[in-house]
Amino acid sequence: MKFNDLISDMERFAKKENVPIMQKESLDYLISFIKQHDIKSVLEVGTAIGYSTILIKGVVNNITSIERDEERYNIAVKNVELSNLNNITLIKADALDITITDKFDLIFIDAAKGKNKEFLDKFKSNLNENGYIIIDNMDFHGLVGKSMTIEKRRLRSLVKKIENFIKYMEEQTEFKVTKIDKGDGLYLLERI
């Protein structure tokens, strides 16, 4: 299978099965950022079906990606095999339950939005000295900043967690935090 056909198939599958994959604008920014900053290694928290994993691997030496959902993990494994790319490590686990000792130039967090703080706290020690952390979906479909107007309790609770996480990032002193208005909103963290 040709690479572009695989990517198109993954996009169609994600849309049909309602699997969240990166928005094109966010992905274009991420790929451009990786190239500009000479990123060689990436830890991705949240593989889903391997869409961003495969596209990121096209511009880095190696990527390690973690996915807890067994069905999505199995689909990602098949997609990685079809991509014919090497140096992709897929880990089937809850990211908060595993220990990774490797260091990475970039940590990309695109998993359960209500656990962003836990992911950041857990994996920031895996960042190389001059590395970066990028977190996706921080606008959460335009709902961030509007939690008090959301009627559904569960959704309101999730959006409040994201809002509290943003406040946490802005108040901490370990990283310079930059909001990137691309796609569904990205945050870039750089060590101070």
N, C-alpha and C positions, 0 to 999 in steps of 0.2 A: 504494500500500500504506500502510495506517495504521501510525503509528510503533510502537504497542504490538504490532501483529502482526509487524512486522519484528524487534523485540526477542525476541519469543517464538520466531520462526523461527530466529533466531541461537542462542538457548539450546538448542533442539532439535537443530540441526545440530552444535553443539559437543559435546553429549552423545553423539550418534550416531557422530560421527567422532573422538571422543576429543581434541578441541581444547581446550587449557586456557584457560578464561576466568575472570575474577575471580569469587570467591564473593560471593554477595549481601551478606553481612554486611560484608565488606571494601569492596565497592563503595558500600554505604550510608554507611559511615564516610568514605570518600574524597569522595563528593558533599557530605556534610554539612560536612566540613573545608573544601572549596573554597568553599562558600557562606559559612561563618563567617569565613574569612580573606580574603574579597573577591578571590579568585584570578581573574585575567583571561586568563592565557596559560599553556599547559601544553606541555611536551615529554614525550612518552611513548616510552619505549624498550621496544618489543615490542608490536606492533599485533595480532598474530594475525589474527582475522577482523573486527576493528574494533568488537567489542562494547563494551569499556570506552571506546574512542575516541568512539563515538557518544553514549554516556550522559554522558561527561564534557563533551562539547561542548554538551550541553543547559544547562550552568551556567557556561560560560566564553565569552569572546569568540572565542578561537582556540586550536587545538590542532595541534601538529605531531607525527606519530607515525611511528616507524621500524620496518620489518619486513624481515627478511632472506629469509624463506621465500617463494619466488615464488608458489606456489599459494595460500598464506594471504593474501599481499598482494593478489592478484587478487580473491579473495573479499571482502576488506576494501574494495577499490575499489567493487565492485558494491554492497555493503551501504551504503557512504557515499552513493553515488548514490541508492539507494532511500530513504535517510533524509531527503533534501531539505534537509540542513543545509549551511550555507556555512562558510567559514573553517576547513576541515579540510585540512591538508596531509599527504598520505601519501608517505613516502619508502621506496622499495624499495632496501635496502642493508644491509650488515652495519654495525651502529651504530659499531663500532670502526674502520671504514674511511672514515667520512665526516667532514666538518668542517661544523659548524653555528655560525654567528656570532651568531644572534639570542639575546636574553636572555628568560628565562621566569620567571614567578612561582612555578611548581611544576615540578619534574622528577619524573616518575613512572617508576620502573624496574620492569618486569615482563617480563623477558626471560630469557635463559640464566642460571640461578642461579649457575653456576660462574664467571661473569664479572662478578658484581656489583661487585667492587672496581674492575675496569677501567672499567666504565660510570660509576661514581661519580667516579673520578679524571678521566675524559675530559670529563664533562659538567658538573661542578660550576662550571666557569668560565662556563657559560651561565645561571647562576642570578642573578636580580635580587638586589640588595643585601639585601632583606628577604624573600627567597624561601625555599621549603621543598623538601625532597626526601623522597619517600615510596617505600619499596621493599616490594614484595609477596612473599608466599610464604616468609617467613623462618622459619616453623616447619617447612616442607616436609613436610606431611602427618604432623606429630607426630614426625618422625625426628630433628630437630635436638636435639643433646644425647645422642643414642643411637648415634652413628656406630660405636662399637666393637662394638655388638651386631649390626650389619648384615652378613649373610653375602655378599651379592652385591658383588663388588669395585668395580664401576663406580658403583653406587648409594652405597656406603660412601664412595668418593672424592668424589662430588658433595656429600654431606652434610658431610664434613670441610671442604670448601671453604667451604660456607655457615657452618659453625661458626668457621672461621678468619676469615671476613669479619666476623662479628659481633664477634669479639675485636678485630679491626682498628678497627671503628667505635667500640667502647668505649674504645679507647686513644688515638684521635686527638683533637686539641684544637681543630679548626676548627669542629666542629658539636656542638651539644647533641643527644644521641641518646635517643629515647624509644621503647620497645617498646609497640606497640598490640596488645592481645590481641583481635583481631577476625579472623574468617575463618581463613585459613591463616597469620596473623601478619604484621603490618606493622611497619616501622621508620620513624619520623619523624625527619628531620634538620633542625635549625634552626641557622643561623650564630650563633656566639657573639659 
